[in-house]
Every structure is written in C-alpha cells, then in structure tokens.
Amino acid sequence: MSKKLHVIGELMNNSYARARKAFTDRSLKVYQNLAKLQSDLGASYLTLNIDGTQRIQVKMREMLDFLPDLVPAIQEATPTPISFDNPSVEYHRVALKHYDRKKGGAPILNSLAASRQHLDEMIELVKHYDTLAIVMASEHFVDGGSGQCLNPQDAHRVAKQFVELLVTRAGRRTEQILIDPGLAPVGADTYGLVNIGLDAMQLISADRDLQGVHMVVGLSNFAWGTPKGIREELENAYLTLGMEAGLDFALANPEKSPAPLPHGHPMVGKLCHALAQGRAGAGENRETAGFRQAEAILAICSEAQAVEI
C-alpha cells in the first residue's frame, strides 16, 4: 500500500451540527475555526457544502448570497484549498468567482455526474477556473437521463467517458481528476454496492488510459447506522481494502484520524469475510448474497456490542 491517503475535511457540511449552527448564525468566525481545525489536523482539502439536509432547509438564494463573504473568510483562516460541493452550477460559479487561487492553490469542483442538468457549463467552469474535478462514477448515461451503475464495468466505463470529456474539453490532466465510484452504507447494502465500488477501482487502476487519476469516496457513508463504538474501526478497515484497490482520497472527519488498518487487523478480516458473503455464487441472485452480507455485518455489530457490555 504505497499511496498516501489525502483527507478532504468534511466538517463544513450541514450534516454536522457545528456547521448547521454556523450557517444559521451566518458566523464567519465559526467557519474559520472549522477550517483551521481541519487544516491543523492535516486535511489536504476542505469541503464547503452549505446545502440543505434533513435537519436544515437552505434555499439556493441563501447560499449564493453567503458565498461571497464565506469563501474569502475561509481563505483568510487557512491556505488549505477548498473543495466546493454542490450539484448546482450556479453555486460553483459564485464560489469559484470569489475563490483566490493565489492564496489556496487549485480548488476542487465536486461533482460532475451524468445526472447534472448543466453538465456542459460545469465542465466549462473546470476549464475556466483551472480546477480539479470529482466525477461521480456511480451514475451512467442512459437515453433521456441517467441511471445507477449496478456493476463495476459500468462505473469503469463512466470514468473513461468523463476523463475523456475533461481532457478534451477542459484541458485536464488525469492527475487533476478524482473518480468517486460511490460508497454505500455497508449495514444496508443488500445489493453488493460496496463490492461494486471496490471492483470498479481495481478496473480503473488497471486501465492504462486512466493512469494518474485519483479515486475518492465519502468515507462517513460507509459505517452509517452501525454502533458508534465500531464505526471508526469499520471505516478504517474499509480504507485498508479501498487503498489496496487504488483509493487515495476520502471525504472524512479529520478529527477521527482516518487511516487504513494493518491488513492483519481483526476488523479487516471480518470485513473481508462479510463482503465475500455479498458476492453471488453460481445460480444465486444478487439480493440473496446481499442479505447474507447484511447478516455478516450485523454479526460484527452484535459482537462489538457484546464486548462493550
């Protein structure tokens, strides 16, 4: 495992209580504190996502009005570059206009996907502002729209399509592109999506035409819904497997010190076993294997809770 893990700090995201309060109060100081905290913990980039969640409603106008003050304030607190995260092209247009690359270097535009309504304009922003770009390889183009990739070959194909688009139309080099194969909550993954993502990363890593691209996942998605006492260990066990497949970036909470576990660690073995249960055998459908994987994950959780008691 020769690659280094680059953490994209995710604390400036309304999924976190501190960020929600900062947005509600429009507190530049709190955002600056969150930015500096993550930078001091070694984050390579800082996510800025001020969109709504289940716990807070945010209108587009509110975001667009706040970004001109918020982006410079964050850059005053730290030189760590920002990863702008939103499906709206208008969000990125305003955010990038107020980002000073002389202070922070190249930002990241997160994300390009088959489902984006203004994909051409987003690609143009990548070119105009000379950004890195995150590509969602969990969605593929279908007639009249987009669909979820349900096998690693589709995700690999999407990665190739977007790399070609970004190289030819936005002048990107492969090392300026981050591919996100998607990462499902393992406790609710009854369709083998975690394995699909790992297999997709292996295909992308082996493709000579894609040499140099980076791979990224939203790490906190992985252990969602599992007991708090094992979440970090499960996440780090996934990093072990992911980095062996080519992963080198993760959206994560730097306060948790995310890092891969040694391959001989017991949790890595347990996770490998559980994911192996999720691979369909001869004559077996994917759902049957998926539920078997879910049972194996549940057993890991139950064992951990028994130890705590």
C-alpha positions in Angstrom: 0.0 0.0 0.0 2.3 2.7 -1.3 -0.3 5.5 -1.8 -0.9 8.2 0.8 -4.4 8.9 1.9 -5.4 12.5 1.3 -8.3 13.7 3.5 -10.9 16.2 2.3 -12.2 17.5 5.6 -16.0 17.5 5.7 -16.8 19.4 8.8 -18.1 22.5 6.9 -21.1 20.5 5.8 -24.6 21.0 7.2 -24.7 17.3 8.1 -22.7 18.4 11.1 -24.3 20.3 14.0 -21.4 22.8 14.2 -21.7 23.7 10.6 -25.5 23.9 10.8 -25.2 26.4 13.6 -22.5 28.3 11.8 -24.8 28.6 8.7 -27.9 29.5 10.7 -25.9 32.3 12.5 -24.0 33.2 9.3 -21.0 33.1 11.6 -17.8 33.6 9.5 -15.8 33.1 12.7 -17.1 29.6 13.3 -16.4 28.6 9.7 -12.9 30.0 10.1 -12.4 27.9 13.2 -13.7 24.8 11.5 -11.4 25.4 8.5 -8.3 25.9 10.7 -9.1 23.0 12.9 -9.2 20.6 9.9 -6.1 22.2 8.3 -4.2 21.8 11.6 -5.2 18.1 11.6 -3.7 17.6 8.2 -6.6 17.8 5.8 -5.4 18.3 2.2 -8.6 20.0 1.1 -11.7 21.4 2.9 -15.2 20.6 1.7 -17.6 23.5 1.6 -21.2 22.3 1.4 -23.8 24.7 2.7 -26.8 23.0 1.1 -29.8 21.8 3.0 -30.1 18.4 4.8 -32.9 16.6 6.6 -32.2 18.8 9.6 -32.0 22.2 7.9 -33.7 23.8 4.9 -31.5 26.1 2.8 -32.6 28.0 -0.3 -30.3 28.5 -3.2 -30.6 32.3 -2.9 -29.3 32.0 0.7 -26.3 30.1 -0.4 -25.5 32.4 -3.3 -25.8 35.5 -1.0 -23.5 34.0 1.6 -20.7 32.6 -0.5 -19.1 36.0 -1.5 -18.4 36.6 2.2 -17.8 33.0 3.3 -15.2 31.9 0.7 -12.7 34.8 1.4 -13.2 34.4 5.2 -12.2 30.7 5.0 -9.2 31.6 2.9 -8.2 34.2 5.5 -8.1 31.4 8.1 -6.1 28.8 6.1 -4.3 28.3 2.8 -5.7 24.8 2.5 -7.6 24.7 -0.8 -11.4 24.3 -0.8 -13.5 21.5 -2.4 -16.8 23.1 -3.4 -19.6 20.5 -3.1 -23.0 21.1 -4.7 -25.0 19.8 -7.7 -25.8 23.3 -8.8 -23.7 25.0 -11.5 -24.7 28.4 -10.1 -23.3 27.5 -6.7 -19.9 26.7 -8.3 -20.0 29.8 -10.5 -20.3 32.1 -7.5 -18.0 30.1 -5.2 -15.2 30.0 -7.8 -15.6 33.6 -8.7 -14.8 34.5 -5.1 -12.0 32.0 -4.6 -8.4 33.3 -4.7 -6.2 30.6 -6.0 -3.1 32.7 -5.2 -3.9 32.0 -1.5 -5.1 28.4 -1.8 -4.0 26.8 -5.0 -6.3 24.8 -7.2 -9.7 24.2 -5.8 -11.9 21.1 -6.4 -15.3 21.2 -8.2 -17.4 18.4 -6.6 -19.0 17.0 -8.6 -19.6 16.1 -12.2 -22.2 13.4 -12.9 -24.5 12.0 -15.6 -27.5 13.5 -13.7 -26.3 17.1 -13.7 -28.7 19.3 -15.5 -25.9 21.8 -16.6 -23.0 19.4 -17.1 -21.6 21.3 -20.1 -21.5 24.5 -18.0 -19.8 22.7 -15.1 -17.1 21.4 -17.4 -16.6 24.9 -18.7 -16.1 26.1 -15.1 -13.5 23.5 -14.5 -11.6 24.7 -17.6 -12.1 28.5 -16.9 -11.0 28.3 -13.2 -8.4 25.6 -13.7 -9.9 23.3 -11.0 -9.6 19.7 -10.1 -12.8 17.8 -10.6 -14.6 15.0 -8.8 -16.5 12.7 -11.1 -19.4 10.5 -9.8 -18.8 7.1 -11.4 -21.8 5.6 -9.6 -24.2 7.1 -12.3 -24.1 6.4 -16.0 -25.8 8.0 -19.0 -28.9 6.4 -20.4 -31.3 7.5 -23.1 -33.1 10.6 -21.8 -31.2 10.8 -18.5 -29.1 8.9 -16.1 -29.2 5.7 -14.0 -27.3 4.0 -11.2 -24.3 1.9 -12.1 -25.1 -1.6 -10.9 -21.8 -3.3 -11.9 -18.1 -2.4 -11.9 -17.9 -2.4 -15.7 -20.4 0.4 -16.0 -18.6 2.5 -13.4 -15.3 1.9 -15.2 -17.0 3.0 -18.5 -18.3 6.2 -16.9 -14.8 7.0 -15.5 -13.4 6.7 -19.0 -16.1 8.8 -20.5 -15.6 11.6 -18.0 -11.8 11.5 -18.2 -12.1 11.9 -22.0 -14.5 14.8 -21.6 -12.3 16.6 -19.1 -9.1 16.0 -21.0 -10.5 17.1 -24.4 -12.9 19.8 -23.3 -11.5 21.2 -20.1 -7.8 20.6 -20.7 -7.4 18.5 -17.6 -4.6 16.1 -17.0 -5.5 12.7 -15.5 -3.9 13.7 -12.1 -6.4 16.6 -11.9 -9.4 14.2 -11.9 -10.8 12.3 -8.9 -13.2 9.4 -9.6 -15.8 8.6 -7.0 -17.2 5.1 -7.5 -19.7 5.5 -4.7 -19.8 4.1 -1.3 -23.0 2.7 0.2 -23.7 2.2 4.0 -22.4 -1.3 4.5 -25.1 -2.1 7.0 -27.8 -1.5 4.5 -26.0 -2.7 1.4 -28.1 -5.6 0.2 -27.2 -5.2 -3.5 -23.4 -5.5 -3.3 -22.7 -1.8 -3.9 -19.6 -1.8 -1.7 -18.1 -4.6 -3.7 -19.1 -2.9 -7.0 -17.1 0.2 -5.9 -14.0 -1.8 -4.9 -14.1 -3.8 -8.1 -14.6 -0.6 -10.1 -11.5 0.9 -8.5 -9.5 -2.1 -9.4 -10.6 -1.9 -13.1 -9.8 1.9 -13.2 -6.4 1.3 -11.6 -5.5 -1.4 -14.2 -6.6 0.8 -17.2 -3.5 2.3 -18.8 -5.6 5.1 -20.3 -6.6 6.2 -16.8 -3.2 6.2 -15.2 -2.8 9.1 -12.9 -6.4 9.6 -11.9 -7.2 9.7 -8.2 -10.0 7.9 -6.5 -12.2 9.2 -3.7 -15.1 8.1 -1.6 -17.3 9.7 1.1 -16.0 7.6 4.0 -18.6 8.6 6.6 -21.3 7.0 4.5 -19.8 3.6 5.0 -20.5 2.9 8.7 -23.7 4.9 8.9 -26.2 3.1 11.0 -23.7 0.8 12.8 -23.0 1.1 16.5 -20.9 4.2 17.3 -18.3 2.1 19.1 -17.1 0.4 15.9 -17.8 3.0 13.2 -14.2 4.3 13.1 -12.7 0.9 13.0 -15.1 -0.2 10.3 -14.2 2.9 8.3 -10.5 2.3 8.7 -10.9 -1.3 7.7 -12.6 -0.2 4.5 -9.7 2.2 3.9 -7.4 -0.8 4.0 -9.4 -2.5 1.3 -10.0 0.6 -0.7 -6.4 1.8 -0.8 -5.3 -1.7 -2.0 -7.8 -1.2 -4.9 -6.4 2.3 -5.7 -8.2 4.7 -3.3 -6.1 7.7 -2.3 -8.7 10.4 -1.3 -11.5 10.3 1.2 -14.1 12.9 2.3 -13.9 12.3 6.1 -13.8 13.9 9.5 -10.2 14.7 10.3 -10.9 14.6 14.0 -11.3 10.8 13.7 -7.7 10.5 12.2 -8.9 8.3 9.3 -6.2 5.8 8.3 -6.0 2.3 6.9 -5.6 -0.6 9.4 -2.8 -3.2 9.0 -4.1 -5.9 6.8 -3.7 -8.4 9.6 -6.0 -6.4 11.9 -9.1 -8.5 13.1 -11.6 -6.0 11.8 -10.1 -6.1 8.3 -10.5 -9.9 8.3 -14.1 -9.6 9.5 -15.0 -7.0 6.9 -13.3 -9.1 4.1 -15.4 -12.1 5.2 -18.6 -10.1 5.3 -18.0 -8.6 1.8 -17.2 -12.0 0.5 -20.6 -13.2 1.6 -22.1 -10.5 -0.6 -20.7 -12.0 -3.8 -23.3 -14.1 -5.5 -22.4 -17.7 -6.2 -23.4 -19.9 -9.2 -27.1 -19.8 -9.7 -27.6 -17.3 -6.9 -29.2 -13.9 -7.3 -27.5 -10.7 -6.1 -30.2 -10.0 -3.4 -29.7 -13.3 -1.7 -25.9 -12.6 -1.5 -26.7 -9.1 -0.3 -28.8 -10.2 2.6 -26.1 -12.7 3.5 -23.6 -9.9 3.6 -26.0 -7.8 5.7 -26.3 -10.7 8.2 -22.5 -10.9 8.4 -22.2 -7.1 9.1 -25.0 -7.5 11.7 -22.9 -10.2 13.4 -19.9 -7.9 13.5 -22.0 -5.2 15.2 -23.6 -7.6 17.7 -20.2 -9.0 18.6 -18.9 -5.5 19.2 -21.9 -4.5 21.4 -21.5 -7.7 23.4 -17.8 -6.8 24.1 -18.9 -3.3 25.3 -21.4 -4.8 27.7 
